[in-house]
């Protein structure tokens, strides 16, 4: 099975309190270019899949998260 990397339009903050490493399989449909579904059309979207298959729920809320702001970048000088 191919490993898919998730990308959301905002940070995801882990508030589960769980520690350690976990190995699991999750099946979901991914929206592709033009809004069409990619993958098995019977698979749920990622939000439903997380809740039904792993018991996790993604909730949108305002919270603080660490960020890094880069004001300027320069090439390193040759020594």
PDB file of N, CA, C and O in Angstrom:
ATOM      1  N   UNK A   1       0.838  -1.175   0.000  1.00  0.00           N
ATOM      2  CA  UNK A   1       0.000   0.000   0.000  1.00  0.00           C
ATOM      3  C   UNK A   1       0.885   1.241   0.000  1.00  0.00           C
ATOM      4  O   UNK A   1       1.863   1.313   0.745  1.00  0.00           O
ATOM      5  N   UNK A   2       0.543   2.209  -0.831  1.00  0.00           N
ATOM      6  CA  UNK A   2       1.320   3.443  -0.928  1.00  0.00           C
ATOM      7  C   UNK A   2       1.012   4.346   0.266  1.00  0.00           C
ATOM      8  O   UNK A   2      -0.116   4.393   0.756  1.00  0.00           O
ATOM      9  N   UNK A   3       2.020   5.045   0.712  1.00  0.00           N
ATOM     10  CA  UNK A   3       1.863   5.979   1.819  1.00  0.00           C
ATOM     11  C   UNK A   3       1.490   7.341   1.248  1.00  0.00           C
ATOM     12  O   UNK A   3       2.173   7.847   0.358  1.00  0.00           O
ATOM     13  N   UNK A   4       0.407   7.940   1.755  1.00  0.00           N
ATOM     14  CA  UNK A   4      -0.023   9.257   1.309  1.00  0.00           C
ATOM     15  C   UNK A   4       0.305  10.259   2.396  1.00  0.00           C
ATOM     16  O   UNK A   4       0.122   9.982   3.582  1.00  0.00           O
ATOM     17  N   UNK A   5       0.784  11.411   1.998  1.00  0.00           N
ATOM     18  CA  UNK A   5       1.071  12.483   2.952  1.00  0.00           C
ATOM     19  C   UNK A   5      -0.083  13.471   2.896  1.00  0.00           C
ATOM     20  O   UNK A   5      -0.520  13.879   1.820  1.00  0.00           O
ATOM     21  N   UNK A   6      -0.570  13.849   4.076  1.00  0.00           N
ATOM     22  CA  UNK A   6      -1.679  14.793   4.167  1.00  0.00           C
ATOM     23  C   UNK A   6      -1.172  16.218   4.188  1.00  0.00           C
ATOM     24  O   UNK A   6      -0.096  16.504   4.714  1.00  0.00           O
ATOM     25  N   UNK A   7      -1.955  17.100   3.614  1.00  0.00           N
ATOM     26  CA  UNK A   7      -1.640  18.513   3.653  1.00  0.00           C
ATOM     27  C   UNK A   7      -2.938  19.282   3.879  1.00  0.00           C
ATOM     28  O   UNK A   7      -3.876  19.162   3.091  1.00  0.00           O
ATOM     29  N   UNK A   8      -2.994  20.063   4.941  1.00  0.00           N
ATOM     30  CA  UNK A   8      -4.172  20.861   5.247  1.00  0.00           C
ATOM     31  C   UNK A   8      -3.837  22.329   5.027  1.00  0.00           C
ATOM     32  O   UNK A   8      -2.667  22.706   4.967  1.00  0.00           O
ATOM     33  N   UNK A   9      -4.873  23.155   4.907  1.00  0.00           N
ATOM     34  CA  UNK A   9      -4.656  24.576   4.651  1.00  0.00           C
ATOM     35  C   UNK A   9      -4.375  25.370   5.921  1.00  0.00           C
ATOM     36  O   UNK A   9      -4.291  26.598   5.880  1.00  0.00           O
ATOM     37  N   UNK A  10      -4.229  24.677   7.048  1.00  0.00           N
ATOM     38  CA  UNK A  10      -3.904  25.329   8.318  1.00  0.00           C
ATOM     39  C   UNK A  10      -3.188  24.324   9.221  1.00  0.00           C
ATOM     40  O   UNK A  10      -3.260  23.120   8.973  1.00  0.00           O
ATOM     41  N   UNK A  11      -2.514  24.785  10.239  1.00  0.00           N
ATOM     42  CA  UNK A  11      -1.802  23.854  11.118  1.00  0.00           C
ATOM     43  C   UNK A  11      -2.761  22.909  11.835  1.00  0.00           C
ATOM     44  O   UNK A  11      -3.902  23.271  12.124  1.00  0.00           O
ATOM     45  N   UNK A  12      -2.296  21.707  12.116  1.00  0.00           N
ATOM     46  CA  UNK A  12      -3.051  20.747  12.915  1.00  0.00           C
ATOM     47  C   UNK A  12      -2.323  20.598  14.244  1.00  0.00           C
ATOM     48  O   UNK A  12      -1.147  20.235  14.277  1.00  0.00           O
ATOM     49  N   UNK A  13      -3.023  20.877  15.336  1.00  0.00           N
ATOM     50  CA  UNK A  13      -2.444  20.816  16.674  1.00  0.00           C
ATOM     51  C   UNK A  13      -2.925  19.538  17.352  1.00  0.00           C
ATOM     52  O   UNK A  13      -4.127  19.285  17.437  1.00  0.00           O
ATOM     53  N   UNK A  14      -1.987  18.741  17.830  1.00  0.00           N
ATOM     54  CA  UNK A  14      -2.305  17.479  18.494  1.00  0.00           C
ATOM     55  C   UNK A  14      -2.711  17.752  19.939  1.00  0.00           C
ATOM     56  O   UNK A  14      -1.889  18.190  20.745  1.00  0.00           O
ATOM     57  N   UNK A  15      -3.971  17.497  20.266  1.00  0.00           N
ATOM     58  CA  UNK A  15      -4.456  17.666  21.634  1.00  0.00           C
ATOM     59  C   UNK A  15      -4.925  16.334  22.214  1.00  0.00           C
ATOM     60  O   UNK A  15      -5.719  16.314  23.155  1.00  0.00           O
ATOM     61  N   UNK A  16      -4.441  15.220  21.658  1.00  0.00           N
ATOM     62  CA  UNK A  16      -4.875  13.906  22.130  1.00  0.00           C
ATOM     63  C   UNK A  16      -4.241  13.524  23.459  1.00  0.00           C
ATOM     64  O   UNK A  16      -4.848  12.794  24.243  1.00  0.00           O
ATOM     65  N   UNK A  17      -3.043  14.001  23.722  1.00  0.00           N
ATOM     66  CA  UNK A  17      -2.328  13.603  24.925  1.00  0.00           C
ATOM     67  C   UNK A  17      -1.648  12.251  24.775  1.00  0.00           C
ATOM     68  O   UNK A  17      -1.012  11.772  25.714  1.00  0.00           O
ATOM     69  N   UNK A  18      -1.773  11.631  23.608  1.00  0.00           N
ATOM     70  CA  UNK A  18      -1.144  10.329  23.373  1.00  0.00           C
ATOM     71  C   UNK A  18       0.328  10.520  23.029  1.00  0.00           C
ATOM     72  O   UNK A  18       0.691  11.481  22.350  1.00  0.00           O
ATOM     73  N   UNK A  19       1.170   9.612  23.494  1.00  0.00           N
ATOM     74  CA  UNK A  19       2.592   9.666  23.173  1.00  0.00           C
ATOM     75  C   UNK A  19       3.011   8.363  22.520  1.00  0.00           C
ATOM     76  O   UNK A  19       2.302   7.361  22.613  1.00  0.00           O
ATOM     77  N   UNK A  20       4.135   8.374  21.874  1.00  0.00           N
ATOM     78  CA  UNK A  20       4.652   7.164  21.243  1.00  0.00           C
ATOM     79  C   UNK A  20       4.394   7.152  19.748  1.00  0.00           C
ATOM     80  O   UNK A  20       3.836   8.093  19.182  1.00  0.00           O
ATOM     81  N   UNK A  21       4.812   6.071  19.130  1.00  0.00           N
ATOM     82  CA  UNK A  21       4.634   5.897  17.692  1.00  0.00           C
ATOM     83  C   UNK A  21       3.487   4.943  17.436  1.00  0.00           C
ATOM     84  O   UNK A  21       3.261   4.012  18.209  1.00  0.00           O
ATOM     85  N   UNK A  22       2.762   5.172  16.354  1.00  0.00           N
ATOM     86  CA  UNK A  22       1.623   4.345  16.002  1.00  0.00           C
ATOM     87  C   UNK A  22       1.731   3.948  14.540  1.00  0.00           C
ATOM     88  O   UNK A  22       2.210   4.727  13.717  1.00  0.00           O
ATOM     89  N   UNK A  23       1.294   2.753  14.216  1.00  0.00           N
ATOM     90  CA  UNK A  23       1.275   2.247  12.852  1.00  0.00           C
ATOM     91  C   UNK A  23      -0.165   1.843  12.542  1.00  0.00           C
ATOM     92  O   UNK A  23      -0.709   0.948  13.189  1.00  0.00           O
ATOM     93  N   UNK A  24      -0.786   2.499  11.555  1.00  0.00           N
ATOM     94  CA  UNK A  24      -2.177   2.193  11.232  1.00  0.00           C
ATOM     95  C   UNK A  24      -2.411   2.416   9.742  1.00  0.00           C
ATOM     96  O   UNK A  24      -1.648   3.113   9.073  1.00  0.00           O
ATOM     97  N   UNK A  25      -3.480   1.810   9.241  1.00  0.00           N
ATOM     98  CA  UNK A  25      -3.924   2.005   7.863  1.00  0.00           C
ATOM     99  C   UNK A  25      -5.199   2.826   7.904  1.00  0.00           C
ATOM    100  O   UNK A  25      -6.093   2.564   8.708  1.00  0.00           O
ATOM    101  N   UNK A  26      -5.278   3.822   7.032  1.00  0.00           N
ATOM    102  CA  UNK A  26      -6.444   4.697   6.958  1.00  0.00           C
ATOM    103  C   UNK A  26      -6.841   4.808   5.498  1.00  0.00           C
ATOM    104  O   UNK A  26      -6.000   5.119   4.655  1.00  0.00           O
ATOM    105  N   UNK A  27      -8.105   4.560   5.182  1.00  0.00           N
ATOM    106  CA  UNK A  27      -8.585   4.639   3.798  1.00  0.00           C
ATOM    107  C   UNK A  27      -9.515   5.827   3.654  1.00  0.00           C
ATOM    108  O   UNK A  27     -10.479   5.962   4.406  1.00  0.00           O
ATOM    109  N   UNK A  28      -9.226   6.696   2.681  1.00  0.00           N
ATOM    110  CA  UNK A  28     -10.076   7.852   2.427  1.00  0.00           C
ATOM    111  C   UNK A  28      -9.955   8.258   0.976  1.00  0.00           C
ATOM    112  O   UNK A  28      -9.009   7.879   0.284  1.00  0.00           O
ATOM    113  N   UNK A  29     -10.933   9.040   0.519  1.00  0.00           N
ATOM    114  CA  UNK A  29     -10.907   9.619  -0.828  1.00  0.00           C
ATOM    115  C   UNK A  29     -10.264  10.980  -0.733  1.00  0.00           C
ATOM    116  O   UNK A  29     -10.507  11.738   0.205  1.00  0.00           O
ATOM    117  N   UNK A  30      -9.455  11.273  -1.698  1.00  0.00           N
ATOM    118  CA  UNK A  30      -8.756  12.548  -1.717  1.00  0.00           C
ATOM    119  C   UNK A  30      -9.279  13.365  -2.883  1.00  0.00           C
ATOM    120  O   UNK A  30      -9.453  12.841  -3.983  1.00  0.00           O
ATOM    121  N   UNK A  31      -9.532  14.650  -2.650  1.00  0.00           N
ATOM    122  CA  UNK A  31     -10.010  15.507  -3.723  1.00  0.00           C
ATOM    123  C   UNK A  31      -8.828  15.909  -4.597  1.00  0.00           C
ATOM    124  O   UNK A  31      -7.818  16.408  -4.101  1.00  0.00           O
ATOM    125  N   UNK A  32      -8.965  15.689  -5.893  1.00  0.00           N
ATOM    126  CA  UNK A  32      -7.905  16.006  -6.837  1.00  0.00           C
ATOM    127  C   UNK A  32      -8.193  17.299  -7.584  1.00  0.00           C
ATOM    128  O   UNK A  32      -9.102  18.040  -7.211  1.00  0.00           O
ATOM    129  N   UNK A  33      -7.423  17.579  -8.640  1.00  0.00           N
ATOM    130  CA  UNK A  33      -7.638  18.781  -9.434  1.00  0.00           C
ATOM    131  C   UNK A  33      -9.065  18.848  -9.970  1.00  0.00           C
ATOM    132  O   UNK A  33      -9.618  17.833 -10.395  1.00  0.00           O
ATOM    133  N   UNK A  34      -9.652  20.018  -9.953  1.00  0.00           N
ATOM    134  CA  UNK A  34     -11.002  20.206 -10.461  1.00  0.00           C
ATOM    135  C   UNK A  34     -12.081  19.692  -9.530  1.00  0.00           C
ATOM    136  O   UNK A  34     -13.249  19.633  -9.914  1.00  0.00           O
ATOM    137  N   UNK A  35     -11.708  19.313  -8.293  1.00  0.00           N
ATOM    138  CA  UNK A  35     -12.681  18.858  -7.322  1.00  0.00           C
ATOM    139  C   UNK A  35     -13.105  17.412  -7.481  1.00  0.00           C
ATOM    140  O   UNK A  35     -13.986  16.950  -6.756  1.00  0.00           O
ATOM    141  N   UNK A  36     -12.500  16.680  -8.413  1.00  0.00           N
ATOM    142  CA  UNK A  36     -12.895  15.279  -8.597  1.00  0.00           C
ATOM    143  C   UNK A  36     -12.234  14.414  -7.539  1.00  0.00           C
ATOM    144  O   UNK A  36     -11.156  14.738  -7.039  1.00  0.00           O
ATOM    145  N   UNK A  37     -12.888  13.311  -7.203  1.00  0.00           N
ATOM    146  CA  UNK A  37     -12.368  12.396  -6.200  1.00  0.00           C
ATOM    147  C   UNK A  37     -11.262  11.520  -6.784  1.00  0.00           C
ATOM    148  O   UNK A  37     -11.358  11.064  -7.923  1.00  0.00           O
ATOM    149  N   UNK A  38     -10.225  11.290  -6.006  1.00  0.00           N
ATOM    150  CA  UNK A  38      -9.110  10.426  -6.380  1.00  0.00           C
ATOM    151  C   UNK A  38      -9.128   9.240  -5.426  1.00  0.00           C
ATOM    152  O   UNK A  38      -9.277   9.428  -4.219  1.00  0.00           O
ATOM    153  N   UNK A  39      -8.982   8.045  -5.933  1.00  0.00           N
ATOM    154  CA  UNK A  39      -9.008   6.854  -5.091  1.00  0.00           C
ATOM    155  C   UNK A  39     -10.356   6.159  -5.200  1.00  0.00           C
ATOM    156  O   UNK A  39     -11.148   6.446  -6.098  1.00  0.00           O
ATOM    157  N   UNK A  40     -10.604   5.247  -4.281  1.00  0.00           N
ATOM    158  CA  UNK A  40     -11.843   4.477  -4.281  1.00  0.00           C
ATOM    159  C   UNK A  40     -13.014   5.395  -3.946  1.00  0.00           C
ATOM    160  O   UNK A  40     -13.010   6.024  -2.888  1.00  0.00           O
ATOM    161  N   UNK A  41     -14.024   5.490  -4.826  1.00  0.00           N
ATOM    162  CA  UNK A  41     -15.147   6.390  -4.567  1.00  0.00           C
ATOM    163  C   UNK A  41     -15.985   5.978  -3.357  1.00  0.00           C
ATOM    164  O   UNK A  41     -16.783   6.775  -2.862  1.00  0.00           O
ATOM    165  N   UNK A  42     -15.814   4.744  -2.873  1.00  0.00           N
ATOM    166  CA  UNK A  42     -16.550   4.299  -1.693  1.00  0.00           C
ATOM    167  C   UNK A  42     -15.862   4.712  -0.396  1.00  0.00           C
ATOM    168  O   UNK A  42     -16.464   4.625   0.674  1.00  0.00           O
ATOM    169  N   UNK A  43     -14.612   5.158  -0.475  1.00  0.00           N
ATOM    170  CA  UNK A  43     -13.900   5.612   0.719  1.00  0.00           C
ATOM    171  C   UNK A  43     -14.458   6.971   1.157  1.00  0.00           C
ATOM    172  O   UNK A  43     -14.809   7.794   0.312  1.00  0.00           O
ATOM    173  N   UNK A  44     -14.542   7.211   2.469  1.00  0.00           N
ATOM    174  CA  UNK A  44     -15.019   8.511   2.962  1.00  0.00           C
ATOM    175  C   UNK A  44     -13.953   9.583   2.811  1.00  0.00           C
ATOM    176  O   UNK A  44     -12.803   9.275   2.499  1.00  0.00           O
ATOM    177  N   UNK A  45     -14.329  10.854   3.032  1.00  0.00           N
ATOM    178  CA  UNK A  45     -13.307  11.897   3.011  1.00  0.00           C
ATOM    179  C   UNK A  45     -12.452  11.765   4.275  1.00  0.00           C
ATOM    180  O   UNK A  45     -12.793  11.003   5.180  1.00  0.00           O
ATOM    181  N   UNK A  46     -11.356  12.498   4.334  1.00  0.00           N
ATOM    182  CA  UNK A  46     -10.370  12.338   5.409  1.00  0.00           C
ATOM    183  C   UNK A  46     -10.960  12.610   6.793  1.00  0.00           C
ATOM    184  O   UNK A  46     -10.582  11.950   7.761  1.00  0.00           O
ATOM    185  N   UNK A  47     -11.876  13.567   6.900  1.00  0.00           N
ATOM    186  CA  UNK A  47     -12.440  13.923   8.204  1.00  0.00           C
ATOM    187  C   UNK A  47     -13.320  12.801   8.748  1.00  0.00           C
ATOM    188  O   UNK A  47     -13.250  12.477   9.933  1.00  0.00           O
ATOM    189  N   UNK A  48     -14.141  12.210   7.895  1.00  0.00           N
ATOM    190  CA  UNK A  48     -14.991  11.092   8.301  1.00  0.00           C
ATOM    191  C   UNK A  48     -14.135   9.860   8.579  1.00  0.00           C
ATOM    192  O   UNK A  48     -14.377   9.142   9.549  1.00  0.00           O
ATOM    193  N   UNK A  49     -13.139   9.614   7.736  1.00  0.00           N
ATOM    194  CA  UNK A  49     -12.264   8.454   7.910  1.00  0.00           C
ATOM    195  C   UNK A  49     -11.541   8.512   9.257  1.00  0.00           C
ATOM    196  O   UNK A  49     -11.483   7.506   9.963  1.00  0.00           O
ATOM    197  N   UNK A  50     -10.997   9.655   9.619  1.00  0.00           N
ATOM    198  CA  UNK A  50     -10.302   9.801  10.903  1.00  0.00           C
ATOM    199  C   UNK A  50     -11.233   9.483  12.065  1.00  0.00           C
ATOM    200  O   UNK A  50     -10.834   8.810  13.016  1.00  0.00           O
ATOM    201  N   UNK A  51     -12.468   9.962  11.994  1.00  0.00           N
ATOM    202  CA  UNK A  51     -13.397   9.754  13.092  1.00  0.00           C
ATOM    203  C   UNK A  51     -13.892   8.306  13.151  1.00  0.00           C
ATOM    204  O   UNK A  51     -13.925   7.703  14.223  1.00  0.00           O
ATOM    205  N   UNK A  52     -14.276   7.753  12.001  1.00  0.00           N
ATOM    206  CA  UNK A  52     -14.838   6.399  12.002  1.00  0.00           C
ATOM    207  C   UNK A  52     -13.785   5.308  12.194  1.00  0.00           C
ATOM    208  O   UNK A  52     -14.045   4.310  12.867  1.00  0.00           O
ATOM    209  N   UNK A  53     -12.597   5.490  11.607  1.00  0.00           N
ATOM    210  CA  UNK A  53     -11.599   4.427  11.633  1.00  0.00           C
ATOM    211  C   UNK A  53     -10.632   4.533  12.803  1.00  0.00           C
ATOM    212  O   UNK A  53     -10.116   3.515  13.264  1.00  0.00           O
ATOM    213  N   UNK A  54     -10.375   5.745  13.295  1.00  0.00           N
ATOM    214  CA  UNK A  54      -9.397   5.908  14.374  1.00  0.00           C
ATOM    215  C   UNK A  54      -9.973   6.546  15.630  1.00  0.00           C
ATOM    216  O   UNK A  54      -9.301   6.603  16.659  1.00  0.00           O
ATOM    217  N   UNK A  55     -11.204   7.022  15.556  1.00  0.00           N
ATOM    218  CA  UNK A  55     -11.811   7.671  16.711  1.00  0.00           C
ATOM    219  C   UNK A  55     -11.249   9.053  16.986  1.00  0.00           C
ATOM    220  O   UNK A  55     -11.355   9.555  18.105  1.00  0.00           O
ATOM    221  N   UNK A  56     -10.651   9.676  15.973  1.00  0.00           N
ATOM    222  CA  UNK A  56     -10.093  11.022  16.109  1.00  0.00           C
ATOM    223  C   UNK A  56     -10.969  12.008  15.364  1.00  0.00           C
ATOM    224  O   UNK A  56     -11.572  11.657  14.350  1.00  0.00           O
ATOM    225  N   UNK A  57     -11.050  13.238  15.851  1.00  0.00           N
ATOM    226  CA  UNK A  57     -11.880  14.250  15.209  1.00  0.00           C
ATOM    227  C   UNK A  57     -11.073  15.523  15.006  1.00  0.00           C
ATOM    228  O   UNK A  57     -10.459  16.039  15.941  1.00  0.00           O
ATOM    229  N   UNK A  58     -11.080  16.026  13.767  1.00  0.00           N
ATOM    230  CA  UNK A  58     -10.443  17.305  13.478  1.00  0.00           C
ATOM    231  C   UNK A  58     -11.489  18.396  13.672  1.00  0.00           C
ATOM    232  O   UNK A  58     -12.543  18.374  13.035  1.00  0.00           O
ATOM    233  N   UNK A  59     -11.200  19.335  14.538  1.00  0.00           N
ATOM    234  CA  UNK A  59     -12.110  20.450  14.788  1.00  0.00           C
ATOM    235  C   UNK A  59     -11.403  21.750  14.483  1.00  0.00           C
ATOM    236  O   UNK A  59     -10.244  21.942  14.850  1.00  0.00           O
ATOM    237  N   UNK A  60     -12.106  22.641  13.810  1.00  0.00           N
ATOM    238  CA  UNK A  60     -11.559  23.953  13.512  1.00  0.00           C
ATOM    239  C   UNK A  60     -11.765  24.849  14.725  1.00  0.00           C
ATOM    240  O   UNK A  60     -12.889  24.996  15.206  1.00  0.00           O
ATOM    241  N   UNK A  61     -10.689  25.449  15.223  1.00  0.00           N
ATOM    242  CA  UNK A  61     -10.783  26.374  16.342  1.00  0.00           C
ATOM    243  C   UNK A  61      -9.591  27.315  16.332  1.00  0.00           C
ATOM    244  O   UNK A  61      -8.541  27.015  15.764  1.00  0.00           O
ATOM    245  N   UNK A  62      -9.775  28.440  16.963  1.00  0.00           N
ATOM    246  CA  UNK A  62      -8.685  29.398  17.079  1.00  0.00           C
ATOM    247  C   UNK A  62      -7.816  28.993  18.259  1.00  0.00           C
ATOM    248  O   UNK A  62      -8.321  28.744  19.354  1.00  0.00           O
ATOM    249  N   UNK A  63      -6.522  28.928  18.035  1.00  0.00           N
ATOM    250  CA  UNK A  63      -5.580  28.567  19.088  1.00  0.00           C
ATOM    251  C   UNK A  63      -4.233  29.187  18.749  1.00  0.00           C
ATOM    252  O   UNK A  63      -4.026  29.650  17.628  1.00  0.00           O
ATOM    253  N   UNK A  64      -3.341  29.197  19.686  1.00  0.00           N
ATOM    254  CA  UNK A  64      -2.009  29.718  19.408  1.00  0.00           C
ATOM    255  C   UNK A  64      -1.088  28.557  19.038  1.00  0.00           C
ATOM    256  O   UNK A  64      -1.203  27.455  19.574  1.00  0.00           O
ATOM    257  N   UNK A  65      -0.198  28.825  18.135  1.00  0.00           N
ATOM    258  CA  UNK A  65       0.775  27.819  17.708  1.00  0.00           C
ATOM    259  C   UNK A  65       2.078  28.551  17.406  1.00  0.00           C
ATOM    260  O   UNK A  65       2.051  29.683  16.926  1.00  0.00           O
ATOM    261  N   UNK A  66       3.211  27.923  17.679  1.00  0.00           N
ATOM    262  CA  UNK A  66       4.490  28.590  17.408  1.00  0.00           C
ATOM    263  C   UNK A  66       4.686  28.788  15.904  1.00  0.00           C
ATOM    264  O   UNK A  66       4.366  27.909  15.104  1.00  0.00           O
ATOM    265  N   UNK A  67       5.209  29.941  15.540  1.00  0.00           N
ATOM    266  CA  UNK A  67       5.517  30.219  14.135  1.00  0.00           C
ATOM    267  C   UNK A  67       6.898  30.844  14.045  1.00  0.00           C
ATOM    268  O   UNK A  67       7.406  31.398  15.019  1.00  0.00           O
ATOM    269  N   UNK A  68       7.492  30.751  12.880  1.00  0.00           N
ATOM    270  CA  UNK A  68       8.789  31.379  12.621  1.00  0.00           C
ATOM    271  C   UNK A  68       8.596  32.375  11.485  1.00  0.00           C
ATOM    272  O   UNK A  68       8.043  32.035  10.439  1.00  0.00           O
ATOM    273  N   UNK A  69       9.052  33.600  11.696  1.00  0.00           N
ATOM    274  CA  UNK A  69       8.968  34.633  10.668  1.00  0.00           C
ATOM    275  C   UNK A  69      10.388  34.936  10.209  1.00  0.00           C
ATOM    276  O   UNK A  69      11.244  35.285  11.021  1.00  0.00           O
ATOM    277  N   UNK A  70      10.639  34.803   8.914  1.00  0.00           N
ATOM    278  CA  UNK A  70      11.953  35.109   8.346  1.00  0.00           C
ATOM    279  C   UNK A  70      11.868  36.487   7.719  1.00  0.00           C
ATOM    280  O   UNK A  70      11.161  36.688   6.733  1.00  0.00           O
ATOM    281  N   UNK A  71      12.600  37.445   8.301  1.00  0.00           N
ATOM    282  CA  UNK A  71      12.599  38.806   7.782  1.00  0.00           C
ATOM    283  C   UNK A  71      13.520  38.961   6.583  1.00  0.00           C
ATOM    284  O   UNK A  71      13.248  39.737   5.667  1.00  0.00           O
ATOM    285  N   UNK A  72      14.614  38.208   6.605  1.00  0.00           N
ATOM    286  CA  UNK A  72      15.616  38.380   5.533  1.00  0.00           C
ATOM    287  C   UNK A  72      16.477  37.138   5.476  1.00  0.00           C
ATOM    288  O   UNK A  72      16.729  36.492   6.493  1.00  0.00           O
ATOM    289  N   UNK A  73      16.928  36.808   4.271  1.00  0.00           N
ATOM    290  CA  UNK A  73      17.836  35.687   4.084  1.00  0.00           C
ATOM    291  C   UNK A  73      18.940  36.107   3.130  1.00  0.00           C
ATOM    292  O   UNK A  73      18.687  36.794   2.141  1.00  0.00           O
ATOM    293  N   UNK A  74      20.165  35.693   3.428  1.00  0.00           N
ATOM    294  CA  UNK A  74      21.312  36.002   2.580  1.00  0.00           C
ATOM    295  C   UNK A  74      22.091  34.725   2.311  1.00  0.00           C
ATOM    296  O   UNK A  74      22.101  33.799   3.123  1.00  0.00           O
ATOM    297  N   UNK A  75      22.743  34.696   1.157  1.00  0.00           N
ATOM    298  CA  UNK A  75      23.624  33.568   0.862  1.00  0.00           C
ATOM    299  C   UNK A  75      24.825  33.638   1.775  1.00  0.00           C
ATOM    300  O   UNK A  75      25.304  34.735   2.064  1.00  0.00           O
ATOM    301  N   UNK A  76      25.337  32.498   2.246  1.00  0.00           N
ATOM    302  CA  UNK A  76      26.525  32.529   3.101  1.00  0.00           C
ATOM    303  C   UNK A  76      27.749  33.012   2.308  1.00  0.00           C
ATOM    304  O   UNK A  76      27.880  32.767   1.108  1.00  0.00           O
ATOM    305  N   UNK A  77      28.630  33.700   3.023  1.00  0.00           N
ATOM    306  CA  UNK A  77      29.849  34.186   2.361  1.00  0.00           C
ATOM    307  C   UNK A  77      30.849  33.035   2.203  1.00  0.00           C
ATOM    308  O   UNK A  77      30.874  32.106   3.011  1.00  0.00           O
ATOM    309  N   UNK A  78      31.671  33.112   1.152  1.00  0.00           N
ATOM    310  CA  UNK A  78      32.700  32.106   0.945  1.00  0.00           C
ATOM    311  C   UNK A  78      33.861  32.362   1.887  1.00  0.00           C
ATOM    312  O   UNK A  78      34.299  33.502   2.035  1.00  0.00           O
ATOM    313  N   UNK A  79      34.356  31.330   2.516  1.00  0.00           N
ATOM    314  CA  UNK A  79      35.477  31.493   3.467  1.00  0.00           C
ATOM    315  C   UNK A  79      36.776  31.227   2.791  1.00  0.00           C
ATOM    316  O   UNK A  79      37.830  31.313   3.422  1.00  0.00           O
TER     317      UNK A  79
END
